[in-house]
């Protein structure tokens, strides 16, 4: 029986993480990295303010996880290789073949 509970826990954690990432995408797109607020993100996802820290150690860690999730979802593997680097500020320098997904372009500072 413990396996079933572990599987349920994993599913809940995965769903919670996904909801936090979706709320973060909206917040970062609307407010930019500097203006984004971790507490607003957590509340927008439907959780208590501190919940987000169970999944991400910082705003930067959240941004990097969001960039990874967007890249996995919207970029083909050969395109991902053209993402040049993640800078210390959380900004992204992108190669010339990154598709025009609005959230990714906002995160990258292109728009």
HUPEMO-V714390 format. One record per residue. N is the residue number from 0. RES is the residue in one small letter. OMEGA is omega in radians with two decimals (* if undefined). D_LAST is the distance of its C-alpha to the last C-alpha in Angstrom with 2 decimals. Layout:
n	res	omega	d_last
N	RES	OMEGA	D_LAST
N	RES	OMEGA	D_LAST
This chain:
n	res	omega	d_last
0	x	-3.14	50.21
1	x	3.11	48.00
2	x	3.14	45.95
3	x	3.12	45.03
4	x	3.09	43.97
5	x	3.13	41.91
6	x	3.10	40.21
7	x	3.13	39.51
8	x	3.12	38.15
9	x	-3.14	35.84
10	x	3.12	34.59
11	x	3.14	34.00
12	x	3.12	32.17
13	x	3.12	29.94
14	x	3.12	29.19
15	x	3.13	28.55
16	x	-3.13	26.16
17	x	3.11	24.24
18	x	3.10	24.14
19	x	3.12	22.88
20	x	3.12	20.06
21	x	3.10	19.08
22	x	3.11	19.27
23	x	3.12	17.26
24	x	3.13	14.36
25	x	-3.11	14.46
26	x	-3.14	15.00
27	x	3.13	12.32
28	x	-3.10	9.67
29	x	-2.98	11.46
30	x	-3.02	12.60
31	x	-3.10	10.64
32	x	-3.06	13.10
33	x	-3.09	15.32
34	x	-3.12	15.75
35	x	-3.09	16.39
36	x	-3.11	20.12
37	x	-3.13	22.20
38	x	3.09	24.85
39	x	-3.14	22.59
40	x	-3.12	21.25
41	x	3.13	24.87
42	x	3.14	26.13
43	x	3.11	23.46
44	x	3.10	24.64
45	x	-3.08	28.14
46	x	3.07	29.54
47	x	-3.07	31.07
48	x	-3.03	29.05
49	x	-3.07	30.43
50	x	-3.06	30.16
51	x	-3.12	26.83
52	x	3.00	28.67
53	x	-3.06	30.98
54	x	-3.09	28.14
55	x	-3.05	25.82
56	x	-3.08	27.21
57	x	3.07	24.27
58	x	3.11	20.70
59	x	3.12	19.85
60	x	3.09	22.00
61	x	3.13	20.32
62	x	3.14	16.81
63	x	3.09	18.41
64	x	3.11	20.23
65	x	3.10	17.21
66	x	3.10	15.51
67	x	-3.12	18.94
68	x	3.12	19.34
69	x	3.13	16.12
70	x	3.14	17.09
71	x	-3.08	20.63
72	x	-2.94	19.81
73	x	-3.09	17.28
74	x	3.05	17.95
75	x	-3.11	21.27
76	x	-3.13	23.29
77	x	3.10	23.12
78	x	3.13	19.31
79	x	3.12	19.32
80	x	3.13	21.40
81	x	3.02	18.58
82	x	-2.92	16.57
83	x	-3.08	17.92
84	x	2.98	18.16
85	x	-3.10	17.22
86	x	-3.11	17.54
87	x	-3.11	19.72
88	x	-3.08	17.06
89	x	3.09	15.50
90	x	-3.11	12.46
91	x	3.00	12.31
92	x	-3.03	12.89
93	x	3.05	12.74
94	x	-3.01	15.07
95	x	-3.04	14.68
96	x	3.13	15.69
97	x	-3.14	13.25
98	x	-2.99	13.00
99	x	3.03	10.06
100	x	-3.00	10.66
101	x	-3.13	8.10
102	x	-3.13	9.31
103	x	3.14	9.34
104	x	3.08	5.85
105	x	3.13	5.15
106	x	-3.12	8.36
107	x	-3.14	7.82
108	x	-3.14	5.52
109	x	3.10	3.82
110	x	*	0.00
